[in-house]
């Protein structure tokens, strides 16, 4: 008993200390800026890789050949751990300043939904840059390069406590005391506390919110550097994806602290670490097979339950502007890329040069659109008969699966306005359902695919229930927690090497499987398009535009939200079922949180509100990269696609959050409506008019019917089809 207790403390305290460090940095940024930094894990990962590359030795070379100028040289940077730490902290401060000044500041007045998507895109950018610059091989921190010595310093109850474990805990204690003193005795700390209490009053009293934002991002980035260095040392062998996944627990701890309370956030970090170790030790003693994923399931499940209960100390400091979802209004018009690239001005110049109002041009444009659609349909139908290499069939089938993944994001995020990063978990649910139905229940093909879709319904309801009480930031954290729990508990049991599924003989040809996938995808798109045109779909848009106004018109958010989660989860699980049959087993990479964030970014870029968005996203981010690949080794895999998509995501969110699919309509409407009688433009007035008109249009399409007691219930009338 004593040995178990000290073993739990030995492992739990050090893990909890790192989670507490991560939570401290997140709270530090949020208190001053009211911005949820979902890029924090990517910042910690990038800085950890930067630091340990300095410690292990990094070759920096310069090769320049310009006319008669030829410069070739290089130097190997190799520093000791403590000599590299100031360099890493300086790089962290520069990174924090760069992010705040060039990316975050233009979005300072954007909605919470916009900020969440932008920071998720920033996380994708930092993770991809780290993998591109430092390689995809795991970062292994040897004993010689560890943050502290791993030799034991004392033994309690038969458990050795190393210098590293005690040193990390000491760092957290010292930093916590320093942060407390900073907020208690310094003018800057008091100003940040004032901003956290009432931002408007603090501004009226002369507090510079911009200066505090810079200080918070720089300081928070330096804390992220310390947390990333400590976490990489403790994990010993890690990669950017793993460090980001572990940082989710730090975000969970910060959320428990209401994003503003340092003591509660630090205590929650230690609580999560000790709770995980307690579950780990208890379950290992009874059944080692149950170990995988059990700590994450229980601890992160507890975080979801706490969020669903909505305790006052969590929600009192959170921004209260989370009522709307994705809209067509850009959130960062001050972004320097937006100032350089103005699609509206380009369209005005084109319209001045070419008469765009002539009937002939309109017919030509309509004909081009019809031709593109017909060409894509013809290509899809005749693809197996084209003289193409045989290996193109796999990318084509994966493209159909990606179409469904993006469609699931369109339904949930674009139409319903509920941000979720757990779609990868639903792919895992679909794969698990196929494996159980095919191997355990021995159902004939294609019934296991239907079984995977049906299995997603209770899971969707389980995830949708917190959405009934959570919005924006809290909902994203809840779905992150669910996605991580599913990744750790579900994927290891059903991925390669675990459970495999076999196609029947008549479906093993590439052509037969392709046409089956094509038929399933077409049916899913037809049903989704039909649902969008019905009253249920219009209820989605009404909830997205304003849940408060929709409720006032008689729409019941509970029913509408659960319907949206079930539909989106079923589409994603259908994609997971198809993927499992295509690969023979569920691939762990497709069910991860990182996959969900990556394809959320692709979906936003392609068009998160349009039925054409999945086609653009699957073709440009699914099919083209697969066909453009050559035979490469694991050491030179390129991550340029993720970097490009992340940058494009930030620009899209600044210009038009509805994405590329609606960019033409967006530019035309802006160019026409922005012009006043004197030719001037008024972007803010137009955006307000467009948002109000959109909300009113969706609500007016829902007929109102009086109940027996005289109340108006729009949704009942909509669902029953009764006339108004």
N, C-alpha and C positions, 0 to 999 in steps of 0.2 A: 504493500500500500504506500509506504513512504517512498519507495523507489519510483512507483508510477507517478506520484504527486510531483516529485522533483523532475522527472522526465517531462511531464506536461509543462512545467514552468520553464524548463530549459529550452524546449522547442517553441512553446507558445509565446513566451515573452519576446524572443528575438523576432519572430514573424510579426507579432503584434506591434513591435517597435517600428518596423518598416512601414506597416500599414498606417500607423500613427503619423509617421513622417510625411507620407503621401497626403494624408488628410489635412495636415497642417498647411501644406503648400496650397491645396485647393481652397481651404477656408480663407487663407491670406489674400488670394486673388479675388474671391467672391465678395468678401466684406467691402472692398473698396470699389469694385467695378460692377457687381451684380451680374457677372458673366460666368456661367458654368464651363469650366475649362476641361472639356472632354479630350483635349490634346495632351493632358498632363502625363498620361502614360507614355505617349510618344516622345515627349520632351525628356522624361526620365530615361527612356531606352536610348535615345540618341546620345545623351550626355554620358551615360554609362559606357557605351561603346567608344565614344571619343576619349574618355579617360583611360580605359584599359588598353586602347591602341597606343596611347602615349607611354604607358607603363611597359608594355611588351615590345615596343619599338615600331615606328611607322616610317616608311620611306616616302619622302616628299620630293618629287622631281619636277623640273621645269624643262619643257622642250618647245622651243620657239624657232620657227623658220619663216622669216618674213623678208622677202627680197634678198638683200645682202646681209641681213641680220640673222645669225644662227647662234642660238643660246641653248646649251644642253648642260644640265647639271642637276644635282639633287643632294639631299642630306637626309640622314636617318635620325629621327627624333626619338630619343630613348631616355625617359626620366624615371626616377624612383617614384614610389606611390605618393609620398607626401610632397615631393617637388612638383608632381603633375597636378595635385589637387588645386592649388591656386590658379593654375592655367585653366582647369576645368570649370572652376567657379567663375572666372572671368568670361569664359566662353558661354557659360549659362546666363550670366548677366546680359551679355550681348544678344544672345538668342531671345531672352525675355523682352528686351527693348525692341528688337526687330519685330517680333510678333505683335507687340502692343502698338507700335507706331505704324506699321505698314498694313496690318491685317485687322486687328481688333478695333482700333480707333475708328476706322470708317464705318464699322457696324455697331458703334456704341449705342445708337438710338434704335437699333433694329429690335424686332420682336424676339421673344425667348426661343421660339421655334427656329428662327433664322440663325440665332447664335449657336444653338445646339448643333445644327447641321454644319455650320461653318467650322466649329471646333472639331467635330468629327472628321471633316475633310482635312483639317490641319493635322490631326493625328495620323490619318492615312499618309499625308505628305511626309511627315517626319519619319514615320516607320519605313516608308519606301526609300527615302534618302539614306537612312541608316543602313538598310540592306544593300543599296546600290554602292555606297561609298565604302563601307566596311566589310562587305561580303555577306553571303548567306550562311556561312559556317557558324556553328554555335560558338558563343563567347565562353571560353573556359578560363576561370580564374583559379590559378594554381595557388598552392600554399605560400609561395614566395611573393605573390602579388595580391594577397588578400588584404582587406582593409585593416584587419588586426591578425595577430598570430592565432592559428588554430590549435595550438597546443593547450592542454588543460591548465587552468590556473588554480582550481579547487574542485573538490569532489564532495557532494552532499547526497546521502542516501544511495551511494553507488553510482550516481550520475555525474559525469564530468562537465564542468562549466569552463568553456574556453575563453581566451581573451577576446575572440571575435564576438561571441554571443554577449558577453558582458559589456564590451566596448560599444556595440550598436545600441544597447539599452541605455548606456550612459550618454551617448550622443543625443538620443531622444529626450532624455531628462534635461540635459543642458540646453538644448534648443528650445524645449518647452518653457524653461525658466527664462531664457532670453526673450522669447516671444511675449511672455507675460509681462516682463519688465518693459519691453518696447511699447506695448499697448497701455501700460499703466503709467509710465513716467515721461514718455517722449511726446513732443507736440505732434509729430506725424502720426504716432499711434493713436493719440486722442482724436485727431482729425479723422482717421479711418473709422474709429468707433462712432464718431458723430455721423459719418456718411452711412454706416451700417444701420444706425438708428433711424435717421430721416435724411435722405439724400437731398431733398429740396431745401430744407431748413439749413443744412450744412452749407449748401451753395450760397444761400442768402447771407450767411455769416462770413463769407469770404474764403471758404475752403475750396481749393483748386482740385476739382475732381480729376482733371487730366493728369496733374502731377502725382496725385495719389495712385492713379492707374499705372503710371510708369513705375513708381516705387513698388507697388504690389506685384506687378508682373516680373520685374527684375528680381525681387526678393523671392517670390514664389518659384521662379526658375532655378535659383540657386539652391533652394530647399529640394527641388526635384532632382538636381544633380547629386546632392548628398544621398537622397533616397535611392536613386538609381544605382549609384556606386555601391551602397550597402546591400541592396537587393541582389545585384549581380554577384557579389562576393558570397552571399549566403546561399544562393541557388547553385553556385559553382559553375554549372553549365546551363547557358540560357541563350535566347535569341530575342530580337525586338518584339516578336509576337508574344512570347511568354512573359516578358516584362510588362507589356501592356495589359495582358490578361490579369496578372497579379495586381496591377494598379487599380483594377476595378474594385477590389476590396477596400483600397484606400478611399475610393469615391464613395463606397457604401458607408464607411465610417464617417466621412465628412457629411453625408446626408443625414445620418443619425444625429449629428451635431447641429442640424438645421443650417449647415453651410456658414454659420456665423459664430458658433461656440467652439473655441479651442479646447477647453477642458472636456466637454462631452465628446468631441471628435477624437481626441487622443485616447480617452477612455474606451470609446467604441473600437478604435483600432486595436488596442490591447485585448479587448473582449473578443473580437473576431479571431485574433491569433490564438488566444488561449482556448477558445471554443473549438476551433478546428483541431488543435492538438488533442484536446480532450476526447473529441469524437474519434480521432484517429487511433488513439491508444485504446479506447474502449472497444471499438469494433475489431481491431486487429487481434485482441485477445480472444474473441469469440469466433470470427470467421474472416480470414484474410481476403476472401473473394469479394466481400462487401466493402472493402476499403476504398476501391477506386471511386472517387467522386463523392463519397459520403460526407466528408467535411464541408465541401462547397455546397452540397444540397441542403444540409441542415443550417449552416450559418447564414448563407445567402437567402435561404428560404425564410429564416427568421427576420432578416432585413426587409424582405417583401411584406411580411405580415405586419411588421412595425409601421411601414409606410402606409399600408392599407388602413391601419387604425387611426392614422392622421393625428398623432399627439401634437399638442399645441407647441411644444418647444421646437419641433422640427419645422413647422410651417409658418411660424411667426416672422421669420426673416427672409422668406422667399419672395421673389418678384411676383407680382399679382397680375401680370399681363399675358397669361398663358391661355387666353380664351380662343385665339384663332389659330388656324393651321397654315398650310402652304397657300400663299396668295400670289397674284401676279405682280406685286409691287416689290421692286428691288430694295434690299436693305442696306446697301453700302455704296451710295452714289459718290462718296468721296474717295473710294478706292482708286489708287493711281492708275491701275489698268483700265478701269472704267472711264477715267478722264482721257486716257489715250485712245481707247477704242469705243466710239459712240455709235452703235448700230442705227439709232434713230436719225442722227445727223447724216450718216451714210445713205440711209434710205431717202432722206429729203433731197440730197444731191442727185440721187438716181432719178427721183421723181421729177426734179427740175430739168434733167437732161432728156428723159424719155417720158412721153405722155402716158402715165399709168392708168388713166381713167377711160381710155378708149375701150369700146366693147370688144374689138378684135383682140386686144391684149388680154382682156379678162378671159375670153374664150380660150386663148392660147395657154394661159396659166392653168385654167381648169383642165385642159387637155393634158398638160404635163403631169398634173397630179394623178389623173386617171391612168395615164401611161405608166407612171412609176409604180402605182399599186398593182396594175395588171402585170407589169414586168416582174415584180417580186413574186406574185402568185404563180406566174408561169415558171419562173426559175425554181420555186419550191417544189412544184409538181414534177418537173422534168429533171430535177437534180440527179437522181440515181442513173439516168440514161446519158448524162453528159460525159464526154471523154476526159474524165478527171482521174487523178490517182486514187487508189482504193482507200488510202488513209484519210481522205477528205470526209468520209462518212462519219467518223467519230466527231470531228469538229461540228459537222452539221447537226448531229443528234444533240450534242452539248449546247448548241445554239438554241435549239427548241426548248431545252431545259432552262436555259438562261432567260428565254422569253417569259416563261412562267414565273421565274423568280422576280423579274422586274414587274410583271403584272401584279404579283402579290403586294409589292411595295406601292404600286399605283393605287390599288384599292384601299389599303390601310392608311398610307401617308398622304397621298395626293387627293383622294376623294373624301376620306373620313377625317384627316387631319391629326391622326394619332401616330406619333413617331415610335417605331419599334426597331430594335436592332437584334431581334431574336428570330429572324427568318431562317437563319442557318439551323437553329434548333428544330424548326418545323421540317426542314429537309431531313434531319436526323430522325424525327418522329415518323415521317413517311417511310424512310428506309427500314426503321425498326418494325413498323407494321408489316411491310412486305416480307421481312425475314421471318417474323412470327407466323404469318398466314401461310407462307410457302413451305417452311420447314417444320413447323410445329402442328399447324392445322391441316397441312397438305392440301390446300385449296388449289384448284387448277388455274392456270393463267387465263385471263388477266385479273381474276378476283383478288389476288394479293394487293394489286394496285388500289382497288376500291377499298380494301381493308386498311391500307395506309392512310387513305383520305379520311375514312370514318374514324380512325384513331385520333386524327388531329382535332376532331370536334370537341371532345372533353378537354383536351389540352388547351385549345383556343379559348374555351370558356374560362378555364383556370387562369390563363394569362389576362383575359379580358376583364375579369372581376376587379383586379386592382385598378384597371383603367377607368372604372366607374367612379372611383374616388380620387384618382391621380391624373395630373396633366403635365405636359411639358417635361421639365427637368426630372420630376419624381417618376414619371412613367418611363422615361428612358433608362433611369437607373434600375427600375424594377425589371425591365426587359433585358438589360445587361446582366443582371444577377441571374435571371432565368436562363439566358443563353449560356452563361459561363457554367452554371450548374449542369445543364444538359450536355455541354461539351465535355465536362469532366466525368459525368456519370453514365451517359448514354453511348457516346461515340466509342469508347474503348471496348464495349461489349459487342458492337455490331459493325465495326470497321474491318478493314482487311486483316486477315489472320484470325478473325473471330467467327462471324457467321456469313456464309456465302449463299447466294441464290443462283439458280440455273434457269435459263430460258428454255421453253419447250423446243423441240426439234424444228417445228415449222416457223419459228421466229428467230432462228439463229443466223439467218442471212442478213447482210447489211441492209439490203433493199426492203425486206419485210419489216424490220425493226424501225427503219426510218419512216416508212409510210404509217406505221402504227403510231409512232410519236407525233408525226405531223397531224394525223387525224385527231388525236387527243388534244393537242395544242389548239387546233382550230376550234374544236368544241368549247374549250375553256374560254377562248377569246370571244366567241359568239355569245356565250352565256354572260360573260362579264359586260360586254357591250350592251346586251339587252337589259341587264340589271341597271346599268348607268342611266338608261332612258326611262326607267320606271320610277314610280313614286319612292321606292326604297332608295334608289340611287340619289334622287334629289334630296332625300332626307340626309344622306351622307354629306352632301355639299352644304346643307343648311347647318349641320352640326359643326362642320369644318369652319365655315365662315364665322359663326358665332353661336356657341352652345347656349349662351344666355338668351339671345334673341329667339333661337329655335325653340327653346323650352317655353318661352312666352307665347309662341304660336301653337303650343300644344304638342310638339314633338317630344317623344319620350327618349332621352339620351341613353337610358339603360338598354332598351331593346335595340336601338340603332347601333350602338357601339358593339354590343355582343354579336350582332349580325355581321358587322364589318370584320371583327376579329375572326369569326368562324369562316367567312368567305376567304379572307386573306390566308389564314392558316391552311385551309383546304387546298388552295392553289399551290402554296409552297410545299405542302406535303405531297401533292401530286408530282411536283418536280423532283422531290426526293425519292419517290417511288420509282419514277422513270430512271433517275440517275443510278439507283441501286441495281436495276436490271441491266443497265448499260455497262456498268463497271464490274458487275458480279458481286459487289459488296458495297457498303456505304463507305465512301472515302472521308476520312476524318477532316481533311482540309475544307470540304464543302459544308460541314456542319458547325464550323467554328464561329465565334463572335467576330473575328477578323474578316471572315468571308461576308458576314452580314453587313458590316460597316463598309467594306469595299463596294458591295453591290448596291447599297443605299446611295453611295456617292455616284455610281454609274447611273442609277435610276434618276437622281435629281438632275444630272447633266443631260440625260437623254430626254427627259420630260416626265415629271412625276405626276402630272395631272391629266395626261393625254393617253388615250388608248394606243397611239402611235409611238409613245415613248419606249415601250418594251422592244419594239422592232428596231428602233435606232440603237438602243442600249445593247441588245444582243448582237447586232451586226458589227458595231464599232468596237465594243469592249469584250465580246465573246468570240465571234467568228473570225474577224480580221486578225487579232493577235495569234490565234491558233494556226491560221493558214500562213502567217508571216514568220512563224518559228522555223528555225533550222535545227539541225542536230547540235545541241549544246550540252555542255557538262554542267554539273551543279555549281561549279565555281564561277561561271560567267553568265548566270541567269540575269536578265535585265529587268529592272523595275521601273523603266521609263514610263510604261503605260500607267502605273499607279500614280507616279509623280505628275504626269500630264493631266490625268483625270482629277487629281486633288486640286491642282491650280485652276483647272477649268471649272470645278465645282464652286470654288470661292468667287470666281468672276461671275458665274451664272447666278449665284445667290445675290450678288450685288446688282446685277442688271435685271434679270427676269427669273425668279425662282421656279417658274413653270417649265423651264428647260428648253432644249433645242427644238422639240416637237412643236411648240407653240411660239417659237421666236418670230416667225414671219407675221403671224397675226398680231403678236404683241407690238412689233415695230410699226406695223401699219396703223394700228389704233393709236399708239403714242404719237406718231408723226402727225396724224390728222387732228387728234383731239388736243394736243398741247399748244396748238397755234391759236392765239387769241385774235381778235379783230385786227390788232396792229402787228401781228406776226410774232408776238412774244410767246413764251412758253411758261407754263405754271405746272410743274411736275407734281407738287404736293397736292394741289387742288384736284388734279386729274386722278391721282392715286386714290384719294378719299372718295371721289365720285364713282370710280370704277369699283371699289370695294363695296360701297353702299348699294350700287346697282346690282352687283353679283349676288349679294345676300338677299336683296329684295326679290330678284328674279327667281331664285331657288325657293324662297318661301311662298311666293305667289303661285308657283306651280303646284303647291300642296293644297288641295281643296279643304275648306273648313266646313265642319258639320257640327251642329248643336246636339249635345247629349240630352237625355231626358231632364236633367237638372238645369239645362240652359247653358252649360259650359261648352267651350269650343275645344274640340280635340282633332287637330289636323291630321295626326298620324293615323288615328282610327279610321277617319274617312278615307285617307290615302290607301290604307291597306285593304279596306273593304270594297273600295271602288265606288262608293256611294256618291251621288252628285251633291254639289254644294247647294 
